[in-house]
């Protein structure tokens, strides 16, 4: 399978899982959930969907630890204090604890 076919396959899976779903609850994992159930050292945010699915960012595709969630707003720009005069797309990061 070439890269284009693989991208399409995973895009189709993501669309099947996520498209049209509604986020009904957001919460941080407890330490017990992160450590005992997942084997992680950090806690991550959970996005609970209307069909019972839970989306939880992880560090990598092997599930080695919790991961941060990057929010990108392409409709807004911000000026960086580190690069005066330059504008960047507005982003926020939901961290891991």
TORVONU-456410 format. One record per residue: x, y, z of N, C-alpha, C in turn. Coordinates in steps of 0.001 Angstrom, whole numbers, padded with zeros to 6 digits, always signed. Layout:
// TORVONU-456410
XYZXYZXYZ...
// end
This chain:
// TORVONU-456410
+000865-001179+000000+000000+000000+000000+000907+001236+000000+000644+002156-000923+001452+003370-000975+000936+004395+000044+001670+005491+000208+001333+006487+001220-000048+007111+000984-000377+007388-000260-001682+007980-000575-002825+007035-000198-002667+005756-000502-003694+004763-000149-003816+004614+001372-002676+004629+002058-002693+004507+003512-003366+005731+004148-003042+006931+003658-003690+008146+004161-005196+008079+003960-005620+007630+002789-007046+007522+002493-007714+006516+003418-007066+005386+003659-007627+004369+004543-007851+004935+005947-006847+005622+006511-006974+006165+007860-007935+007348+007900-007999+008115+006828-008970+009208+006749-010393+008658+006744-010612+007576+006024-011935+006943+006004-012328+006444+007392-011385+005851+008111-011653+005376+009473-011988+006554+010386-011206+007634+010312-011460+008816+011137-012822+009423+010812-013183+009485+009541-014492+010007+009153-015615+009151+009707-015453+007837+009660-016480+006928+010172-016675+007127+011678-015588+007328+012398-015658+007482+013848-016140+008873+014263-015670+009930+013583-015856+011295+014067-016897+012140+013343-017057+011947+012058-017914+012834+011270-019358+012800+011750-019909+013971+012044-021288+014086+012479-021510+013848+013960-020478+013497+014674-020593+013261+016112-020641+014594+016853-021176+014555+018051-021269+015736+018894-020525+015458+020196-019714+016418+020632-019040+016295+021919-020071+016611+022995-020275+015664+023913-021286+015848+024957-020671+016034+026343-019379+015744+026463-018718+015872+027761-017216+015978+027542-016573+016802+028349-015120+016938+028318-014623+016843+029753-013607+016018+029974-013042+015931+031320-011613+015431+031250-010852+015687+032320-009498+015167+032438-009564+013788+033064-008712+012894+032612-008615+011577+033223-008193+011724+034684-008631+010792+035510-008136+010751+036880-006752+010100+036865-006017+010265+037949-004708+009610+038034-004852+008093+037944-005891+007559+038571-006118+006116+038525-006346+005645+037095-007189+006356+036355-007450+005976+034958-006170+006030+034134-005435+007111+034264-004216+007270+033467-003164+006233+033850-002909+006099+035131-001829+005222+035587-002198+003752+035560-003328+003411+036177-003680+002001+036339-004305+001379+035094-005173+002130+034416-005854+001563+033254-005044+001689+031968-004356+002837+031810-003633+003078+030566-002130+002811+030685-001618+002788+031919-000178+002614+032111+000618+003868+031809-000038+005032+031890+000600+006298+031553+001106+007009+032805+002096+007859+032621+002624+008700+033698+001887+010035+033756+001209+010401+032705+000518+011687+032605-000969+011465+032385-001758+012517+032660-003207+012462+032422-003542+013301+031199-004533+012889+030443-004943+013574+029233-006410+013975+029323-006801+014868+028448-008213+015247+028342-008966+014144+027608-010238+013994+027930-011108+013068+027208-012250+013845+026576-012542+013554+025319-013694+014114+024619-014708+012987+024476-015845+013106+025151-016888+012086+025105-017900+012463+024027-018159+011546+023101-019058+011809+021981-020441+011233+022251-021405+011686+021456-022807+011316+021659-023111+009837+021432-022209+009094+020842-022444+007660+020630-021699+006804+021655-021118+007455+022689-020392+006729+023722-018897+006628+023480-018443+007010+022294-017023+006994+021974-016281+008014+022832-015072+007687+023246-014214+008616+023976-012948+008829+023156-012634+010085+022874-011421+010446+022154-010422+010963+023181-009228+010398+023172-008213+010746+024154-006860+010842+023453-006247+012028+023426-004947+012149+022759-003867+011343+023480-003021+010707+022705-001885+009994+023284-000613+010440+022587+000512+010199+023232+001808+010704+022776+002176+010205+021385+001872+008949+021095+002228+008374+019797+001246+007249+019468+001403+006656+018300+000449+005628+017892+000638+004311+018629+001659+004217+019465+001861+003028+020294+001254+003192+021680+000743+004383+021998+000099+004611+023286+001058+004720+024450+002249+005288+024217+003271+005342+025253+002986+006313+026392+002131+007268+026221+001733+008170+027301+000633+009077+026773+000083+009882+027679-000953+010843+027296-000349+011902+026375-001216+012551+025598-000734+013562+024666-001515+014856+024774-000890+015916+024315-001526+017230+024287-002450+017321+023078-003411+018218+023164-004364+018441+022076-004151+019864+021572-003840+020020+020307-003605+021336+019707-004883+021846+019064-005272+023048+019426-006439+023731+018853-005911+024799+017920-006376+024821+016677-005933+025782+015663-007149+026538+015161-007088+027873+015190-008173+028690+014661-007651+029453+013446-007874+028921+012240-007336+029559+011036-007974+030907+010708-009075+031257+011406-009744+032533+011146-009151+033679+011954-008264+033369+012907-007683+034400+013752-006172+034368+013678-005583+035544+013781-004129+035641+013870-003770+036393+015145-002572+036131+015620-002059+036800+016809-000636+037248+016532-000203+038264+017259+001177+038723+017143+001976+038068+018260+003108+037525+017913+003948+036844+018891+004818+037840+019634+004918+037658+020953+005808+038519+021741+007262+038219+021415+007537+037032+020884+008906+036640+020547+009344+037128+019169+008360+037444+018312+008650+037912+016958+007808+039154+016681+008180+040299+017264+007371+041520+017109+007098+041850+015647+005831+042197+015384+005422+042573+014039+004967+041413+013178+005284+040194+013579+004874+039022+012795+003548+038485+013311+002710+038031+012398+001400+037464+012739+001419+035959+012516+000747+035252+013412+000669+033806+013342-000778+033361+013527-001101+032182+013012-002414+031600+013237-002594+031358+014725-003765+031681+015243-004034+031516+016671-004131+030037+017022-003430+029650+018060-003457+028274+018555-003519+028266+020075-003986+027188+020612-003952+026904+022049-003602+025441+022193-002993+025084+023310-002685+023693+023584-003355+023284+024881-004115+022185+024834-004645+021579+026057-003585+020596+026507-002923+020869+027629-001732+020095+028017-002064+018759+028637-001020+018027+028949-001129+016821+029757-000654+017187+031149-001153+016487+032141-000754+016741+033532+000016+015577+034085
// end
